[in-house]
C-alpha cells in the first residue's frame, strides 16, 4: 500500500549527454505538461519537474489541477495557488484532511517548492535533485517563486478568455484562444 509516482509509458529518452530535445508528437495530459513541451514539443530534464510541481500542489490541496474555483472561475489549481501565494493566504489551500500530519510551515514550504517547480520558464525551475534536497532539508532557504505557466483557463460559459495579466480577449470566433491568426483559410 505504498503509492509510487511513475510515468505511463510516455517518457522521452534523452541521450547520456543530452539535456533537452524536441518532438513533433506531443502526448500526455495538458494540465501536467510543461508549457514548452505542450506548445513547442521541446522536452528537457525540467519537463518532469513541472509535472512534479503540479502533483505536489495537488497532494497539498487535495484538489485536481483542473478543478473549478468559485472565487476565480478562470483559474486552475496552479493559478489559484499562485494568487493565494501573492496574497499571503496559502494556508487556505491546504487540505483539511492533512490534519496534524504536517505543520503549517511544512505545508507552506511544500507549496513554495511546488510553485518553484511550475515556473513558466524551464531555466527558472530547479532540477529534481535540487527539489529532493529542498524537500529533505528544512534549513535550506528557498528562493521566491516566479510566475507559473498555465495560470489561466478558458471560461466555458463566458464570452471571454481571462489571462494572467488581468486582461481578457473576446472569444466571438474572430480571434483564436491564443491570439494566433490564420491567413490561409482553405485546407491544403
C-alpha positions in Angstrom: 0.0 0.0 0.0 2.9 2.4 -0.6 2.0 4.7 -3.5 4.6 5.3 -6.2 4.9 8.1 -8.7 5.7 6.9 -12.2 5.2 7.7 -15.8 2.7 5.9 -18.0 4.9 4.9 -20.9 5.2 8.5 -22.3 8.6 9.3 -21.1 11.0 10.7 -23.6 14.5 9.2 -23.7 17.5 11.6 -23.8 21.0 10.5 -24.7 23.6 10.4 -21.9 24.9 13.9 -22.7 21.6 15.3 -23.8 19.6 17.6 -21.5 16.8 18.5 -24.0 15.2 17.6 -27.3 12.1 18.1 -29.4 9.4 16.0 -30.8 6.6 16.5 -33.4 4.2 14.3 -31.4 3.2 15.7 -28.0 1.4 13.2 -25.8 0.1 13.4 -22.2 -2.3 15.3 -20.1 -2.1 19.1 -20.7 -2.5 20.1 -17.0 0.7 18.3 -16.2 2.8 19.1 -19.2 5.4 21.8 -19.1 4.5 24.7 -21.3 7.5 24.3 -23.6 6.6 20.7 -24.3 2.8 21.3 -24.7 3.3 24.3 -27.1 6.5 23.6 -28.8 7.3 19.9 -28.4 10.5 20.8 -26.5 11.3 18.4 -23.6 14.1 18.6 -21.2 15.2 17.4 -17.8 13.0 20.2 -16.4 9.8 18.9 -18.1 9.2 16.3 -15.3 10.0 19.0 -12.7 6.9 20.9 -13.9 4.7 17.8 -13.7 6.0 17.0 -10.2 5.2 20.5 -9.1 1.6 20.2 -10.2 1.4 16.8 -8.5 2.9 18.3 -5.3 0.3 21.1 -5.3 -2.5 18.6 -5.8 -1.3 16.5 -2.9 -1.2 19.5 -0.5 -4.5 20.9 -1.7 -6.4 17.6 -2.2 -7.7 19.0 -5.5 -7.1 18.3 -9.1 -5.3 20.9 -11.3 -8.3 21.2 -13.5 -10.7 21.9 -10.5 -13.1 24.8 -10.7 -12.7 27.6 -8.2 -15.8 29.7 -7.4 -13.8 32.7 -6.4 -11.8 32.7 -9.7 -13.5 30.6 -12.4 -10.9 31.3 -15.0 -8.1 29.7 -12.9 -6.8 26.2 -12.5 -5.1 24.9 -9.3 -1.7 26.3 -10.2 -3.2 29.7 -10.9 -5.3 29.6 -7.7 -2.3 28.7 -5.6 -0.2 31.5 -7.2 -2.9 34.0 -6.4 -3.1 32.8 -2.8 0.8 32.9 -2.6 0.8 36.5 -3.8 -1.8 37.5 -1.3 -0.1 35.6 1.5 -3.0 33.2 2.1 -1.5 29.9 1.0 -2.7 28.1 4.1 -6.2 28.4 2.6 -5.4 25.8 0.0 -4.1 23.1 2.4 -6.4 20.1 2.5 -8.1 19.8 5.9 -7.7 16.0 5.9 -4.0 16.5 6.4 -4.8 17.5 9.9 -1.8 17.3 12.2 0.2 15.1 9.8 2.3 18.2 8.9 2.8 21.6 10.3 1.7 24.8 8.7 5.3 25.6 8.0 5.9 22.3 6.2 2.8 22.7 4.1 3.8 26.3 3.1 7.3 25.0 2.3 5.8 22.3 0.0 3.6 24.9 -1.7 6.6 27.1 -2.3 8.6 24.2 -3.7 5.6 23.3 -5.9 5.5 26.8 -7.2 9.2 26.8 -7.9 8.7 23.6 -10.0 5.9 25.1 -12.1 7.6 28.4 -13.0 6.9 29.4 -16.6 10.5 29.2 -17.9 12.4 25.9 -17.7 15.6 27.7 -16.8 14.0 29.1 -13.7 12.8 25.7 -12.4 15.1 23.6 -10.1 16.3 20.2 -11.2 14.8 17.1 -9.5 17.9 16.6 -7.3 17.5 20.1 -6.0 13.8 19.5 -5.4 14.5 16.4 -3.4 17.2 18.3 -1.4 14.8 21.1 -0.7 12.1 18.7 0.5 14.6 16.8 2.7 16.3 19.8 4.3 14.2 22.4 6.1 17.2 24.5 6.8 17.7 25.4 3.1 16.4 28.9 2.3 14.1 28.8 -0.7 14.0 31.4 -3.5 10.7 33.2 -4.0 8.9 31.6 -7.0 8.3 33.4 -10.2 5.1 33.5 -12.1 4.0 30.0 -13.1 2.8 28.9 -16.5 -0.9 28.0 -17.2 -2.4 30.2 -14.6 -5.5 30.8 -16.7 -8.0 28.7 -18.5 -10.9 29.4 -20.8 -14.3 30.3 -19.3 -16.6 27.7 -20.8 -19.8 29.6 -20.2 -18.5 33.1 -20.8 -17.5 35.0 -23.8 -14.0 36.0 -22.8 -10.6 34.4 -22.2 -9.1 35.6 -18.9 -5.3 36.0 -18.9 -2.7 36.0 -16.1 -2.2 39.8 -16.6 -5.8 40.5 -15.8 -6.8 41.3 -19.4 -9.4 39.5 -21.4 -9.8 38.9 -25.1 -13.1 38.5 -27.0 -13.9 34.9 -27.9 -16.5 35.6 -30.6 -15.0 33.5 -33.3 -13.0 36.3 -34.8 -9.8 35.6 -32.8 -8.3 32.5 -31.5 -7.8 31.5 -27.9 -4.1 32.0 -28.1 -4.2 35.2 -30.2 -2.7 33.5 -33.2 -4.2 34.4 -36.6 -4.5 32.3 -39.7 -4.1 33.9 -43.0 -4.9 30.9 -45.1 -8.5 29.9 -44.5 -8.6 27.0 -47.0 -7.3 23.5 -46.3 -4.3 22.1 -48.2 
